């Protein structure tokens, strides 16, 4: 039924009062807007929304519709119309993809207003558009087509971002990815992630899809820790913000299985093609628009991800598990997965479902190298990494028999390379850690002031891009949008410029400036950076030996 004119005027006056916008020129404009809205939008006798498509299009063409005004009207109207209030399903959607600075009521009214007024809303917020379409109505018959691929900001291990586009039609399967127990308090129960197995093409075979590891996308809810280390009290109280981060699978594998010696289990979820597409759309929407409190106990990687999976497959709902290891075990024994892939770990590893900790492999390599040398300068993995790479290589050259065997034994040269590559990863990780200490002790703004004051503008621009920008990306909040941004050129998500573009003279000047601020801390960073360069050099020389072996030398 149509709302009486007198009721419309009353609501209009209430809106004007609330918005404090009753100056004469604004009143006339907003009054026209409201009458346009009421002519286009009605509440029927059964409490549903009815849209007069031609009237709404006419109002929009005249540019007389305001989203904020409509959202406020919907919020006021919802006080007397339960059908315009958020329900339990939207409450879950807000939990998964909302913004912490907005109430559920405000999110609901604003989202509904955008759904009604924005032609591209289904492209920017596909999950919310689907919710409103299922609850109320299909808005227009001629909605614009959305582009096939969905954008993600893929973060590398060095903190720089790369804009990638994921075609839903190239998704072979979706896996629940579990990283085993870590050493820190925050990781004692593991970490929960989602892995999208992406095929090289839409026509690729299952085997090619599994092997396409460089394109597999991993997303996970994580706390944005803008300080040196995680504060347990802040983690318990929800003082950290959670975001949905996107990473390349191989970076995730390197982080957990190699750098942290944690196993990875990849469990295929029992989703059909429609559910896989909808989950990718939801994750893209969450990735660009979500920010919420991160709490160790009830708002963590496990609870957020459970809610997202339940949103896609409500018929497979499980009890809430705040521990990632508990949820992963429950999924294995539920209809969400087809069977237990981990009864036979060797078979699971061959199938690409289980990635063991690499610690045993590195220890085996160390034992072989240690037993083959006359006088090794190390006794375990830690002492190997702590030893100067230059000294390690000299130790190899001084051991004549070992050096000869290294050129002849394929297994031995592979073991030597493994150890050098592990040391390189550890040096890179330690550099980032020591750099965080340096920044925390001296302040990013003070560092910028000193560098800008003493470097030429052209040199500073390179330092700013290669050193300052990556540091700021760690400390600054993640940029969020209202839904998926549709106009992205990748310019603000490009790779970090390399400091190798600096001349030796300018690099020395930069190091002197930073050392003057905190010599002890910066000298440690320089030492690790030297070790990193030496390890790279060692790897190059050992690979020469490996290549000669392969050529039958």
Phi, psi and omega in degrees: 000152183275142180288132178302148182300321181298321178295324179297316181296319179300314180296320179300315180296324179294319179297316180300318181296314182296320182279357183050046186233044185260019170299149192304312185292328178284324182299314181299315181296313183291327177296317177298319180298315182296318179295325175298317180297314184292332176289333183264330187241125179229156172255121186282176184299330180267013174085006179274161175273137176240130183248127170270100189300316183293321180293320180292319179296321179296318179296319181292322178296329178276002178055045182244012180252131181243125184295318182295322179294317178296319179299320179293320178296318179295322180295316179294316182296329182295338180296334180246351182239100181303333181293342178260013177260154178293148178250185182297325182292319178291327177302320177292321180294321177295321178299321183283318194230005182280180179247137188295339181270011181230134179288164178296319180300313180295321179296318182295310183294321179292319180294319179294319178298318179293323178298320181288321191258338185262119179297329185261016184299322181294338177276323181279324182225070186298324182288319178291321178298320178295321178299311182293324180295318180288326184276323186245291190192160167278122193290299183232154179278341184240048177296144181293149178285139178270153176294150185295313187278151180244139185271147173220145172270104182271120184265131179274175180294342179265000176095349179281158186245145177230130179277121178238158179237129184247123178273117180304330182289347180262005178279119178278315182200165176240130182244144167274118186255126183241123174264128185294179184305136176251181184279329183286163179299319184290342184243018184292339178251015179088185180222143184249133181220169173244137179241121175263115178278107187255131182277155176299321177220173178291338184259007186294153177284165178301318181297317179294324179295317180295324182282347183280050189299329184294341179254355179296132184258133177241130177236148179200146172283126179221155175283139174271101183265103183264043177207180189299315183216161182290130176267117185299322180296315178298321179295325179286325185271351180083027181278352174265149176268140176259140175225165175260112182264151178241135181221159172283142184302319184295328175293321178294317178300315180297319181297313187270304187288327183261303186290321184253000180054045178245139180285156176236132175242129184242105187256114177297134178268146185276072181247144173276177185298324179293316180295322178296318178295316180294325178292319177298318178298316179298315181295324176295317179297314179295318182304319184270338190237349187271139165209130182207166180293141176252118179236136183303325191267321187225001174220075186230189183303327182282311184293320179296315183291323175303314182297321180294316179293320178295327179297321181282323183231071183297336181287348181248031183299140176241162172301155181285129176243117179278342177268127180303319181295325178293318180293319181298317179297321180293321180295321179305321184262022182238178179286353177291334177241156185280322178193174179280111182277357192244013175297319178246100186294325179295317178294320179295322179293317178296327181278354180083024180253343183226128180235099185291161171303139182273004183302316182298321180294319180290323178293323177295318178297318179297317180300319181294313180295317181299314182290337184273342183268151178287313183222074181296146182268015185215167178223346175208181183298317181298316181290329176298313182290326181287338179285139178304130179302325178296318179293322178300316181291321177297323177300322177294315181294323181290335180269088189302312183296321179295318181298320178295316181295325180301326181282345185250334188258110182297318181294320182293317180293327176294320178296317179298317178296319179303315182294319179293320179293323176296317179298322179298315178299319181293321179296318179297319179294318180291326177299314180297321180293313180293326178294323177298318178297316181299315181294319182293324181285329188247344178083128183297323181293319178295322178298315180297316181300314182295316180292318181293327182287328190248355179250150173298149182306318181294320179291319180298323181298324178290314180298321180298320182284322187269338183240308186289315183300314177298324179294315180298324182297333178285322188269330184281151178297153177291136179286127180241157184236176173266082185091189181282122177292134186265347180241095180230130178249359178084357185295325181270003180236024183286172179290153180287137177294143182275138176288352178292347177288346178285143174290163179301320181297313181289327177294318178296319179298316178300314180296322179296320180297314182289325178294324178297333180284322183198084189298316183299312181293317183289325177298324177296321179294317179297321179297315179295323179294323176295316177301320179298313180297319180293322178296320177300318180295319177299317180299318179299316182291322178290329178290330174299316178297317179300316180295321178296322177297317181296330180274002177081025180292000000 
